[in-house]
């Protein structure tokens, strides 16, 4: 009986320590959301569901696709997707389609200076943009219909990712 009580006390203490550590250090997803709210107060997040197939075996969602809508215009929006991967090989696989320019017809890909590796994808309509990036073992895609907004969101997000 005493052993069970000691074991239960140990487990509760361990859970409390883990919980306190988690409360003292905000997650990367909360830091990203908070910095976007602070830097872009006119934009409001709208939660969405990420139903795509993972691009790397060890991919873990950090910030599921979040749709940010501008208060200025109903047609102005930015989509944010950020994922963690296990290693640089998985990050390379995640960025593979844009890195190798294996994209749908109408998209133009160019190197973009962000994080450890970045690419800008522009659609031929001139109204659709995507920035794909890697910083350490974090990868992401920021997409929208205004290049300046997409670029600013991408910079804010990458700046929040700690170096590996």
Buried (B, 14 or more C-beta within 10 A) or exposed (E): EEEEEEEEEEEEEEEEEEEEEEEEEEEBBEBBBEBBEEEBEEBEBEEEEEEEEBBBEBBEEBBBBBBBBBEEEEEBBBBBBBBBBEEBEBBBBBBEBBBEEEBEEEBEBEEBEBBBBBBBBBBEEEEBBBBBBBBBBBBBBBBBBBBEBBBBBBBBBBEBBEEE
